Amino acid sequence: MTAMQLVLPGGGVLSGADAVPELLRRIRGWGWVVGVFALPGVRPVARRIYAWIASNRMRISCALDRP
């Protein structure tokens, strides 16, 4: 319940921020963003940001729902 799980066609599983580059590869027009994840230091930062968003998802959802 702390992170999304992406099950790949071969049976592999990616979780949380580690799944984001693979998802972006599969969305037309967003594949170029995958290169950002190859930069040094981006993965650890992405994991921390993902963890914060995941732990605050209800608060974020409510804030975005306000008119």
N, C-alpha and C positions, 0 to 999 in steps of 0.2 A: 504493500500500500504506500510505500515511500517513493516509488518511481515507476514510470511506465516500463513495460517489457516489450521489446520488438523481437519477434520470432522470425528468423530468416528462412527462406525456402530450403536451405540445406540442413535446418534444424538448430543452427546456432542461435544464441540469445544475446541481445544487447540490452543494456538497462540504462535508464536515465539519460544523462548528457552524452554518454557513449553511443546512444542510438540516434542522436540528432543528425550527425553527418550522413548516416545511411538513409534516414528519412528525407533529408534534403536532396540527396542524389536521385531519389525517386520522384521528386516533385518537379514537374517541368518549370524551367525558368529559375530554379533555386540551386541548381548544381554548382554554380560558381562559388557559392558561400562555403562549400566544403573545404576549399583551399585555406580558408581562415583557420580551420581546426588543425591544419598541419603546421601552423606557426608555433615556435617554441613558447611554452607557457600557457597557451590558450586552453588546452584540455583541463588542467587543474582549475583554472578560473571558471571555465564553463561548468565543471562539476559543482563548484561552490555556489554559483548563480542558480543552477538547476535545483540544488538542495534547498536554497532559500525560497525559491518560487514554489517548490513542492510543499514545503512546510507552511507556507503562507497562502496556498491556493484559494482557500475559502475567503480570506480577507481580500485578496486581489480580485476574485470573482465578484464579490459584493461591491467593491469600489468601482469596478468597470460597469456594473449594472445600473449605477445611479445615473439619473438624467442630467 
